[in-house]
Amino acid sequence: MTIVEAKNESIKSGLGQCIATMIAAQLFNQRQETVPDYIYGAVTTGTDWKFLKLCDRTIFIDKNDYFIKEVDKILGILAITLTPTPEIE
């Protein structure tokens, strides 16, 4: 599962909301007894992208920022999060 938060202003302003939504999705999954290994998140302004991963109780935030000119990388990251057993570390 990938949660995407879109913000007009900046990536930073969307991180908290995205993390909160990822945790809510994790809690929902736990109640449904379908707990994925990871929940992925992305915050975007439309031209800038930042990716996150929730594993158990730890949030990992990619140090890299991705820009629209790197659309191949952005689509690659999004595609791998949709595979049944992603191998993102």
N, C-alpha and C positions, 0 to 999 in steps of 0.2 A: 504494500500500500504506500502511496506517495501523497502527502498533503502539500498543497501549493498555496502560498499566501502571496497575493499581489498587493503591492504598495506603490503609490505614486511618488512619495517623497524619497525614501531611502530604504536600503536593505535593513539597516539596523532597526528601524521602526517596526519591521515585520517579524523580526526574530522571535520576540516574546510570544506573539500571537500564534505563530507557527508551532512553536514548542508546546504551548498550551493545547493546541488542537491535536498534536501528535500524542500527547499524554492522554487526552480524552479518548482518542481512537484506541490507544492501548488498553485503557480501562474498559471500554466497550467490548473489545475483543476478549478480554479476560472474563467478563460476565457471560459472553457467548461461548466460552471455553474453546475459542479458536485463537490461539496466541501465536502470531508470526514471530520469527526470530528478530526481525527488525521492522521498524516503521520509518519510512523516509520522508523527508520534508524538503521543500524548496521555497525560497523567498525570492520574488522577482519584482523589479520595477518595469519589466517589459524589455529593457535593454541590458540590465545587470541581473545576474543570478548568483545565489548562494545556496549550497546544498547541506542538508543535515541528516543525521541518522540517530534514531532512538533504539538503544539496545538495553533491555531490562530497565534500569533506572539511570542510565547514562546517556547524555546527549553529546553527539560528536558533531562539530561544525567544521566543514571543509575550510581550510585556511585560504584556499584560492577563491577568487571572484571570477566569474565567467561572464563574458560580454557577448552581445548578440553577434558580433563578427565571428565568434567561435561556435556558431550554431551546431556544427557537427559534434562538438564535445558536449554541449547541452543536451542534444537529442540522444547522444550515446549514454549519458548518465541517466536520463529519464527512462530510456529503454531498458537498461539493465535493472533498474528498480522494479520493473514490471515482470521480470522473469520469475519463475517459481522459487528458485533458490539463488538469489543474487550473491555474488562473490565480491562485494565492495568492502574494503577494509580501510 
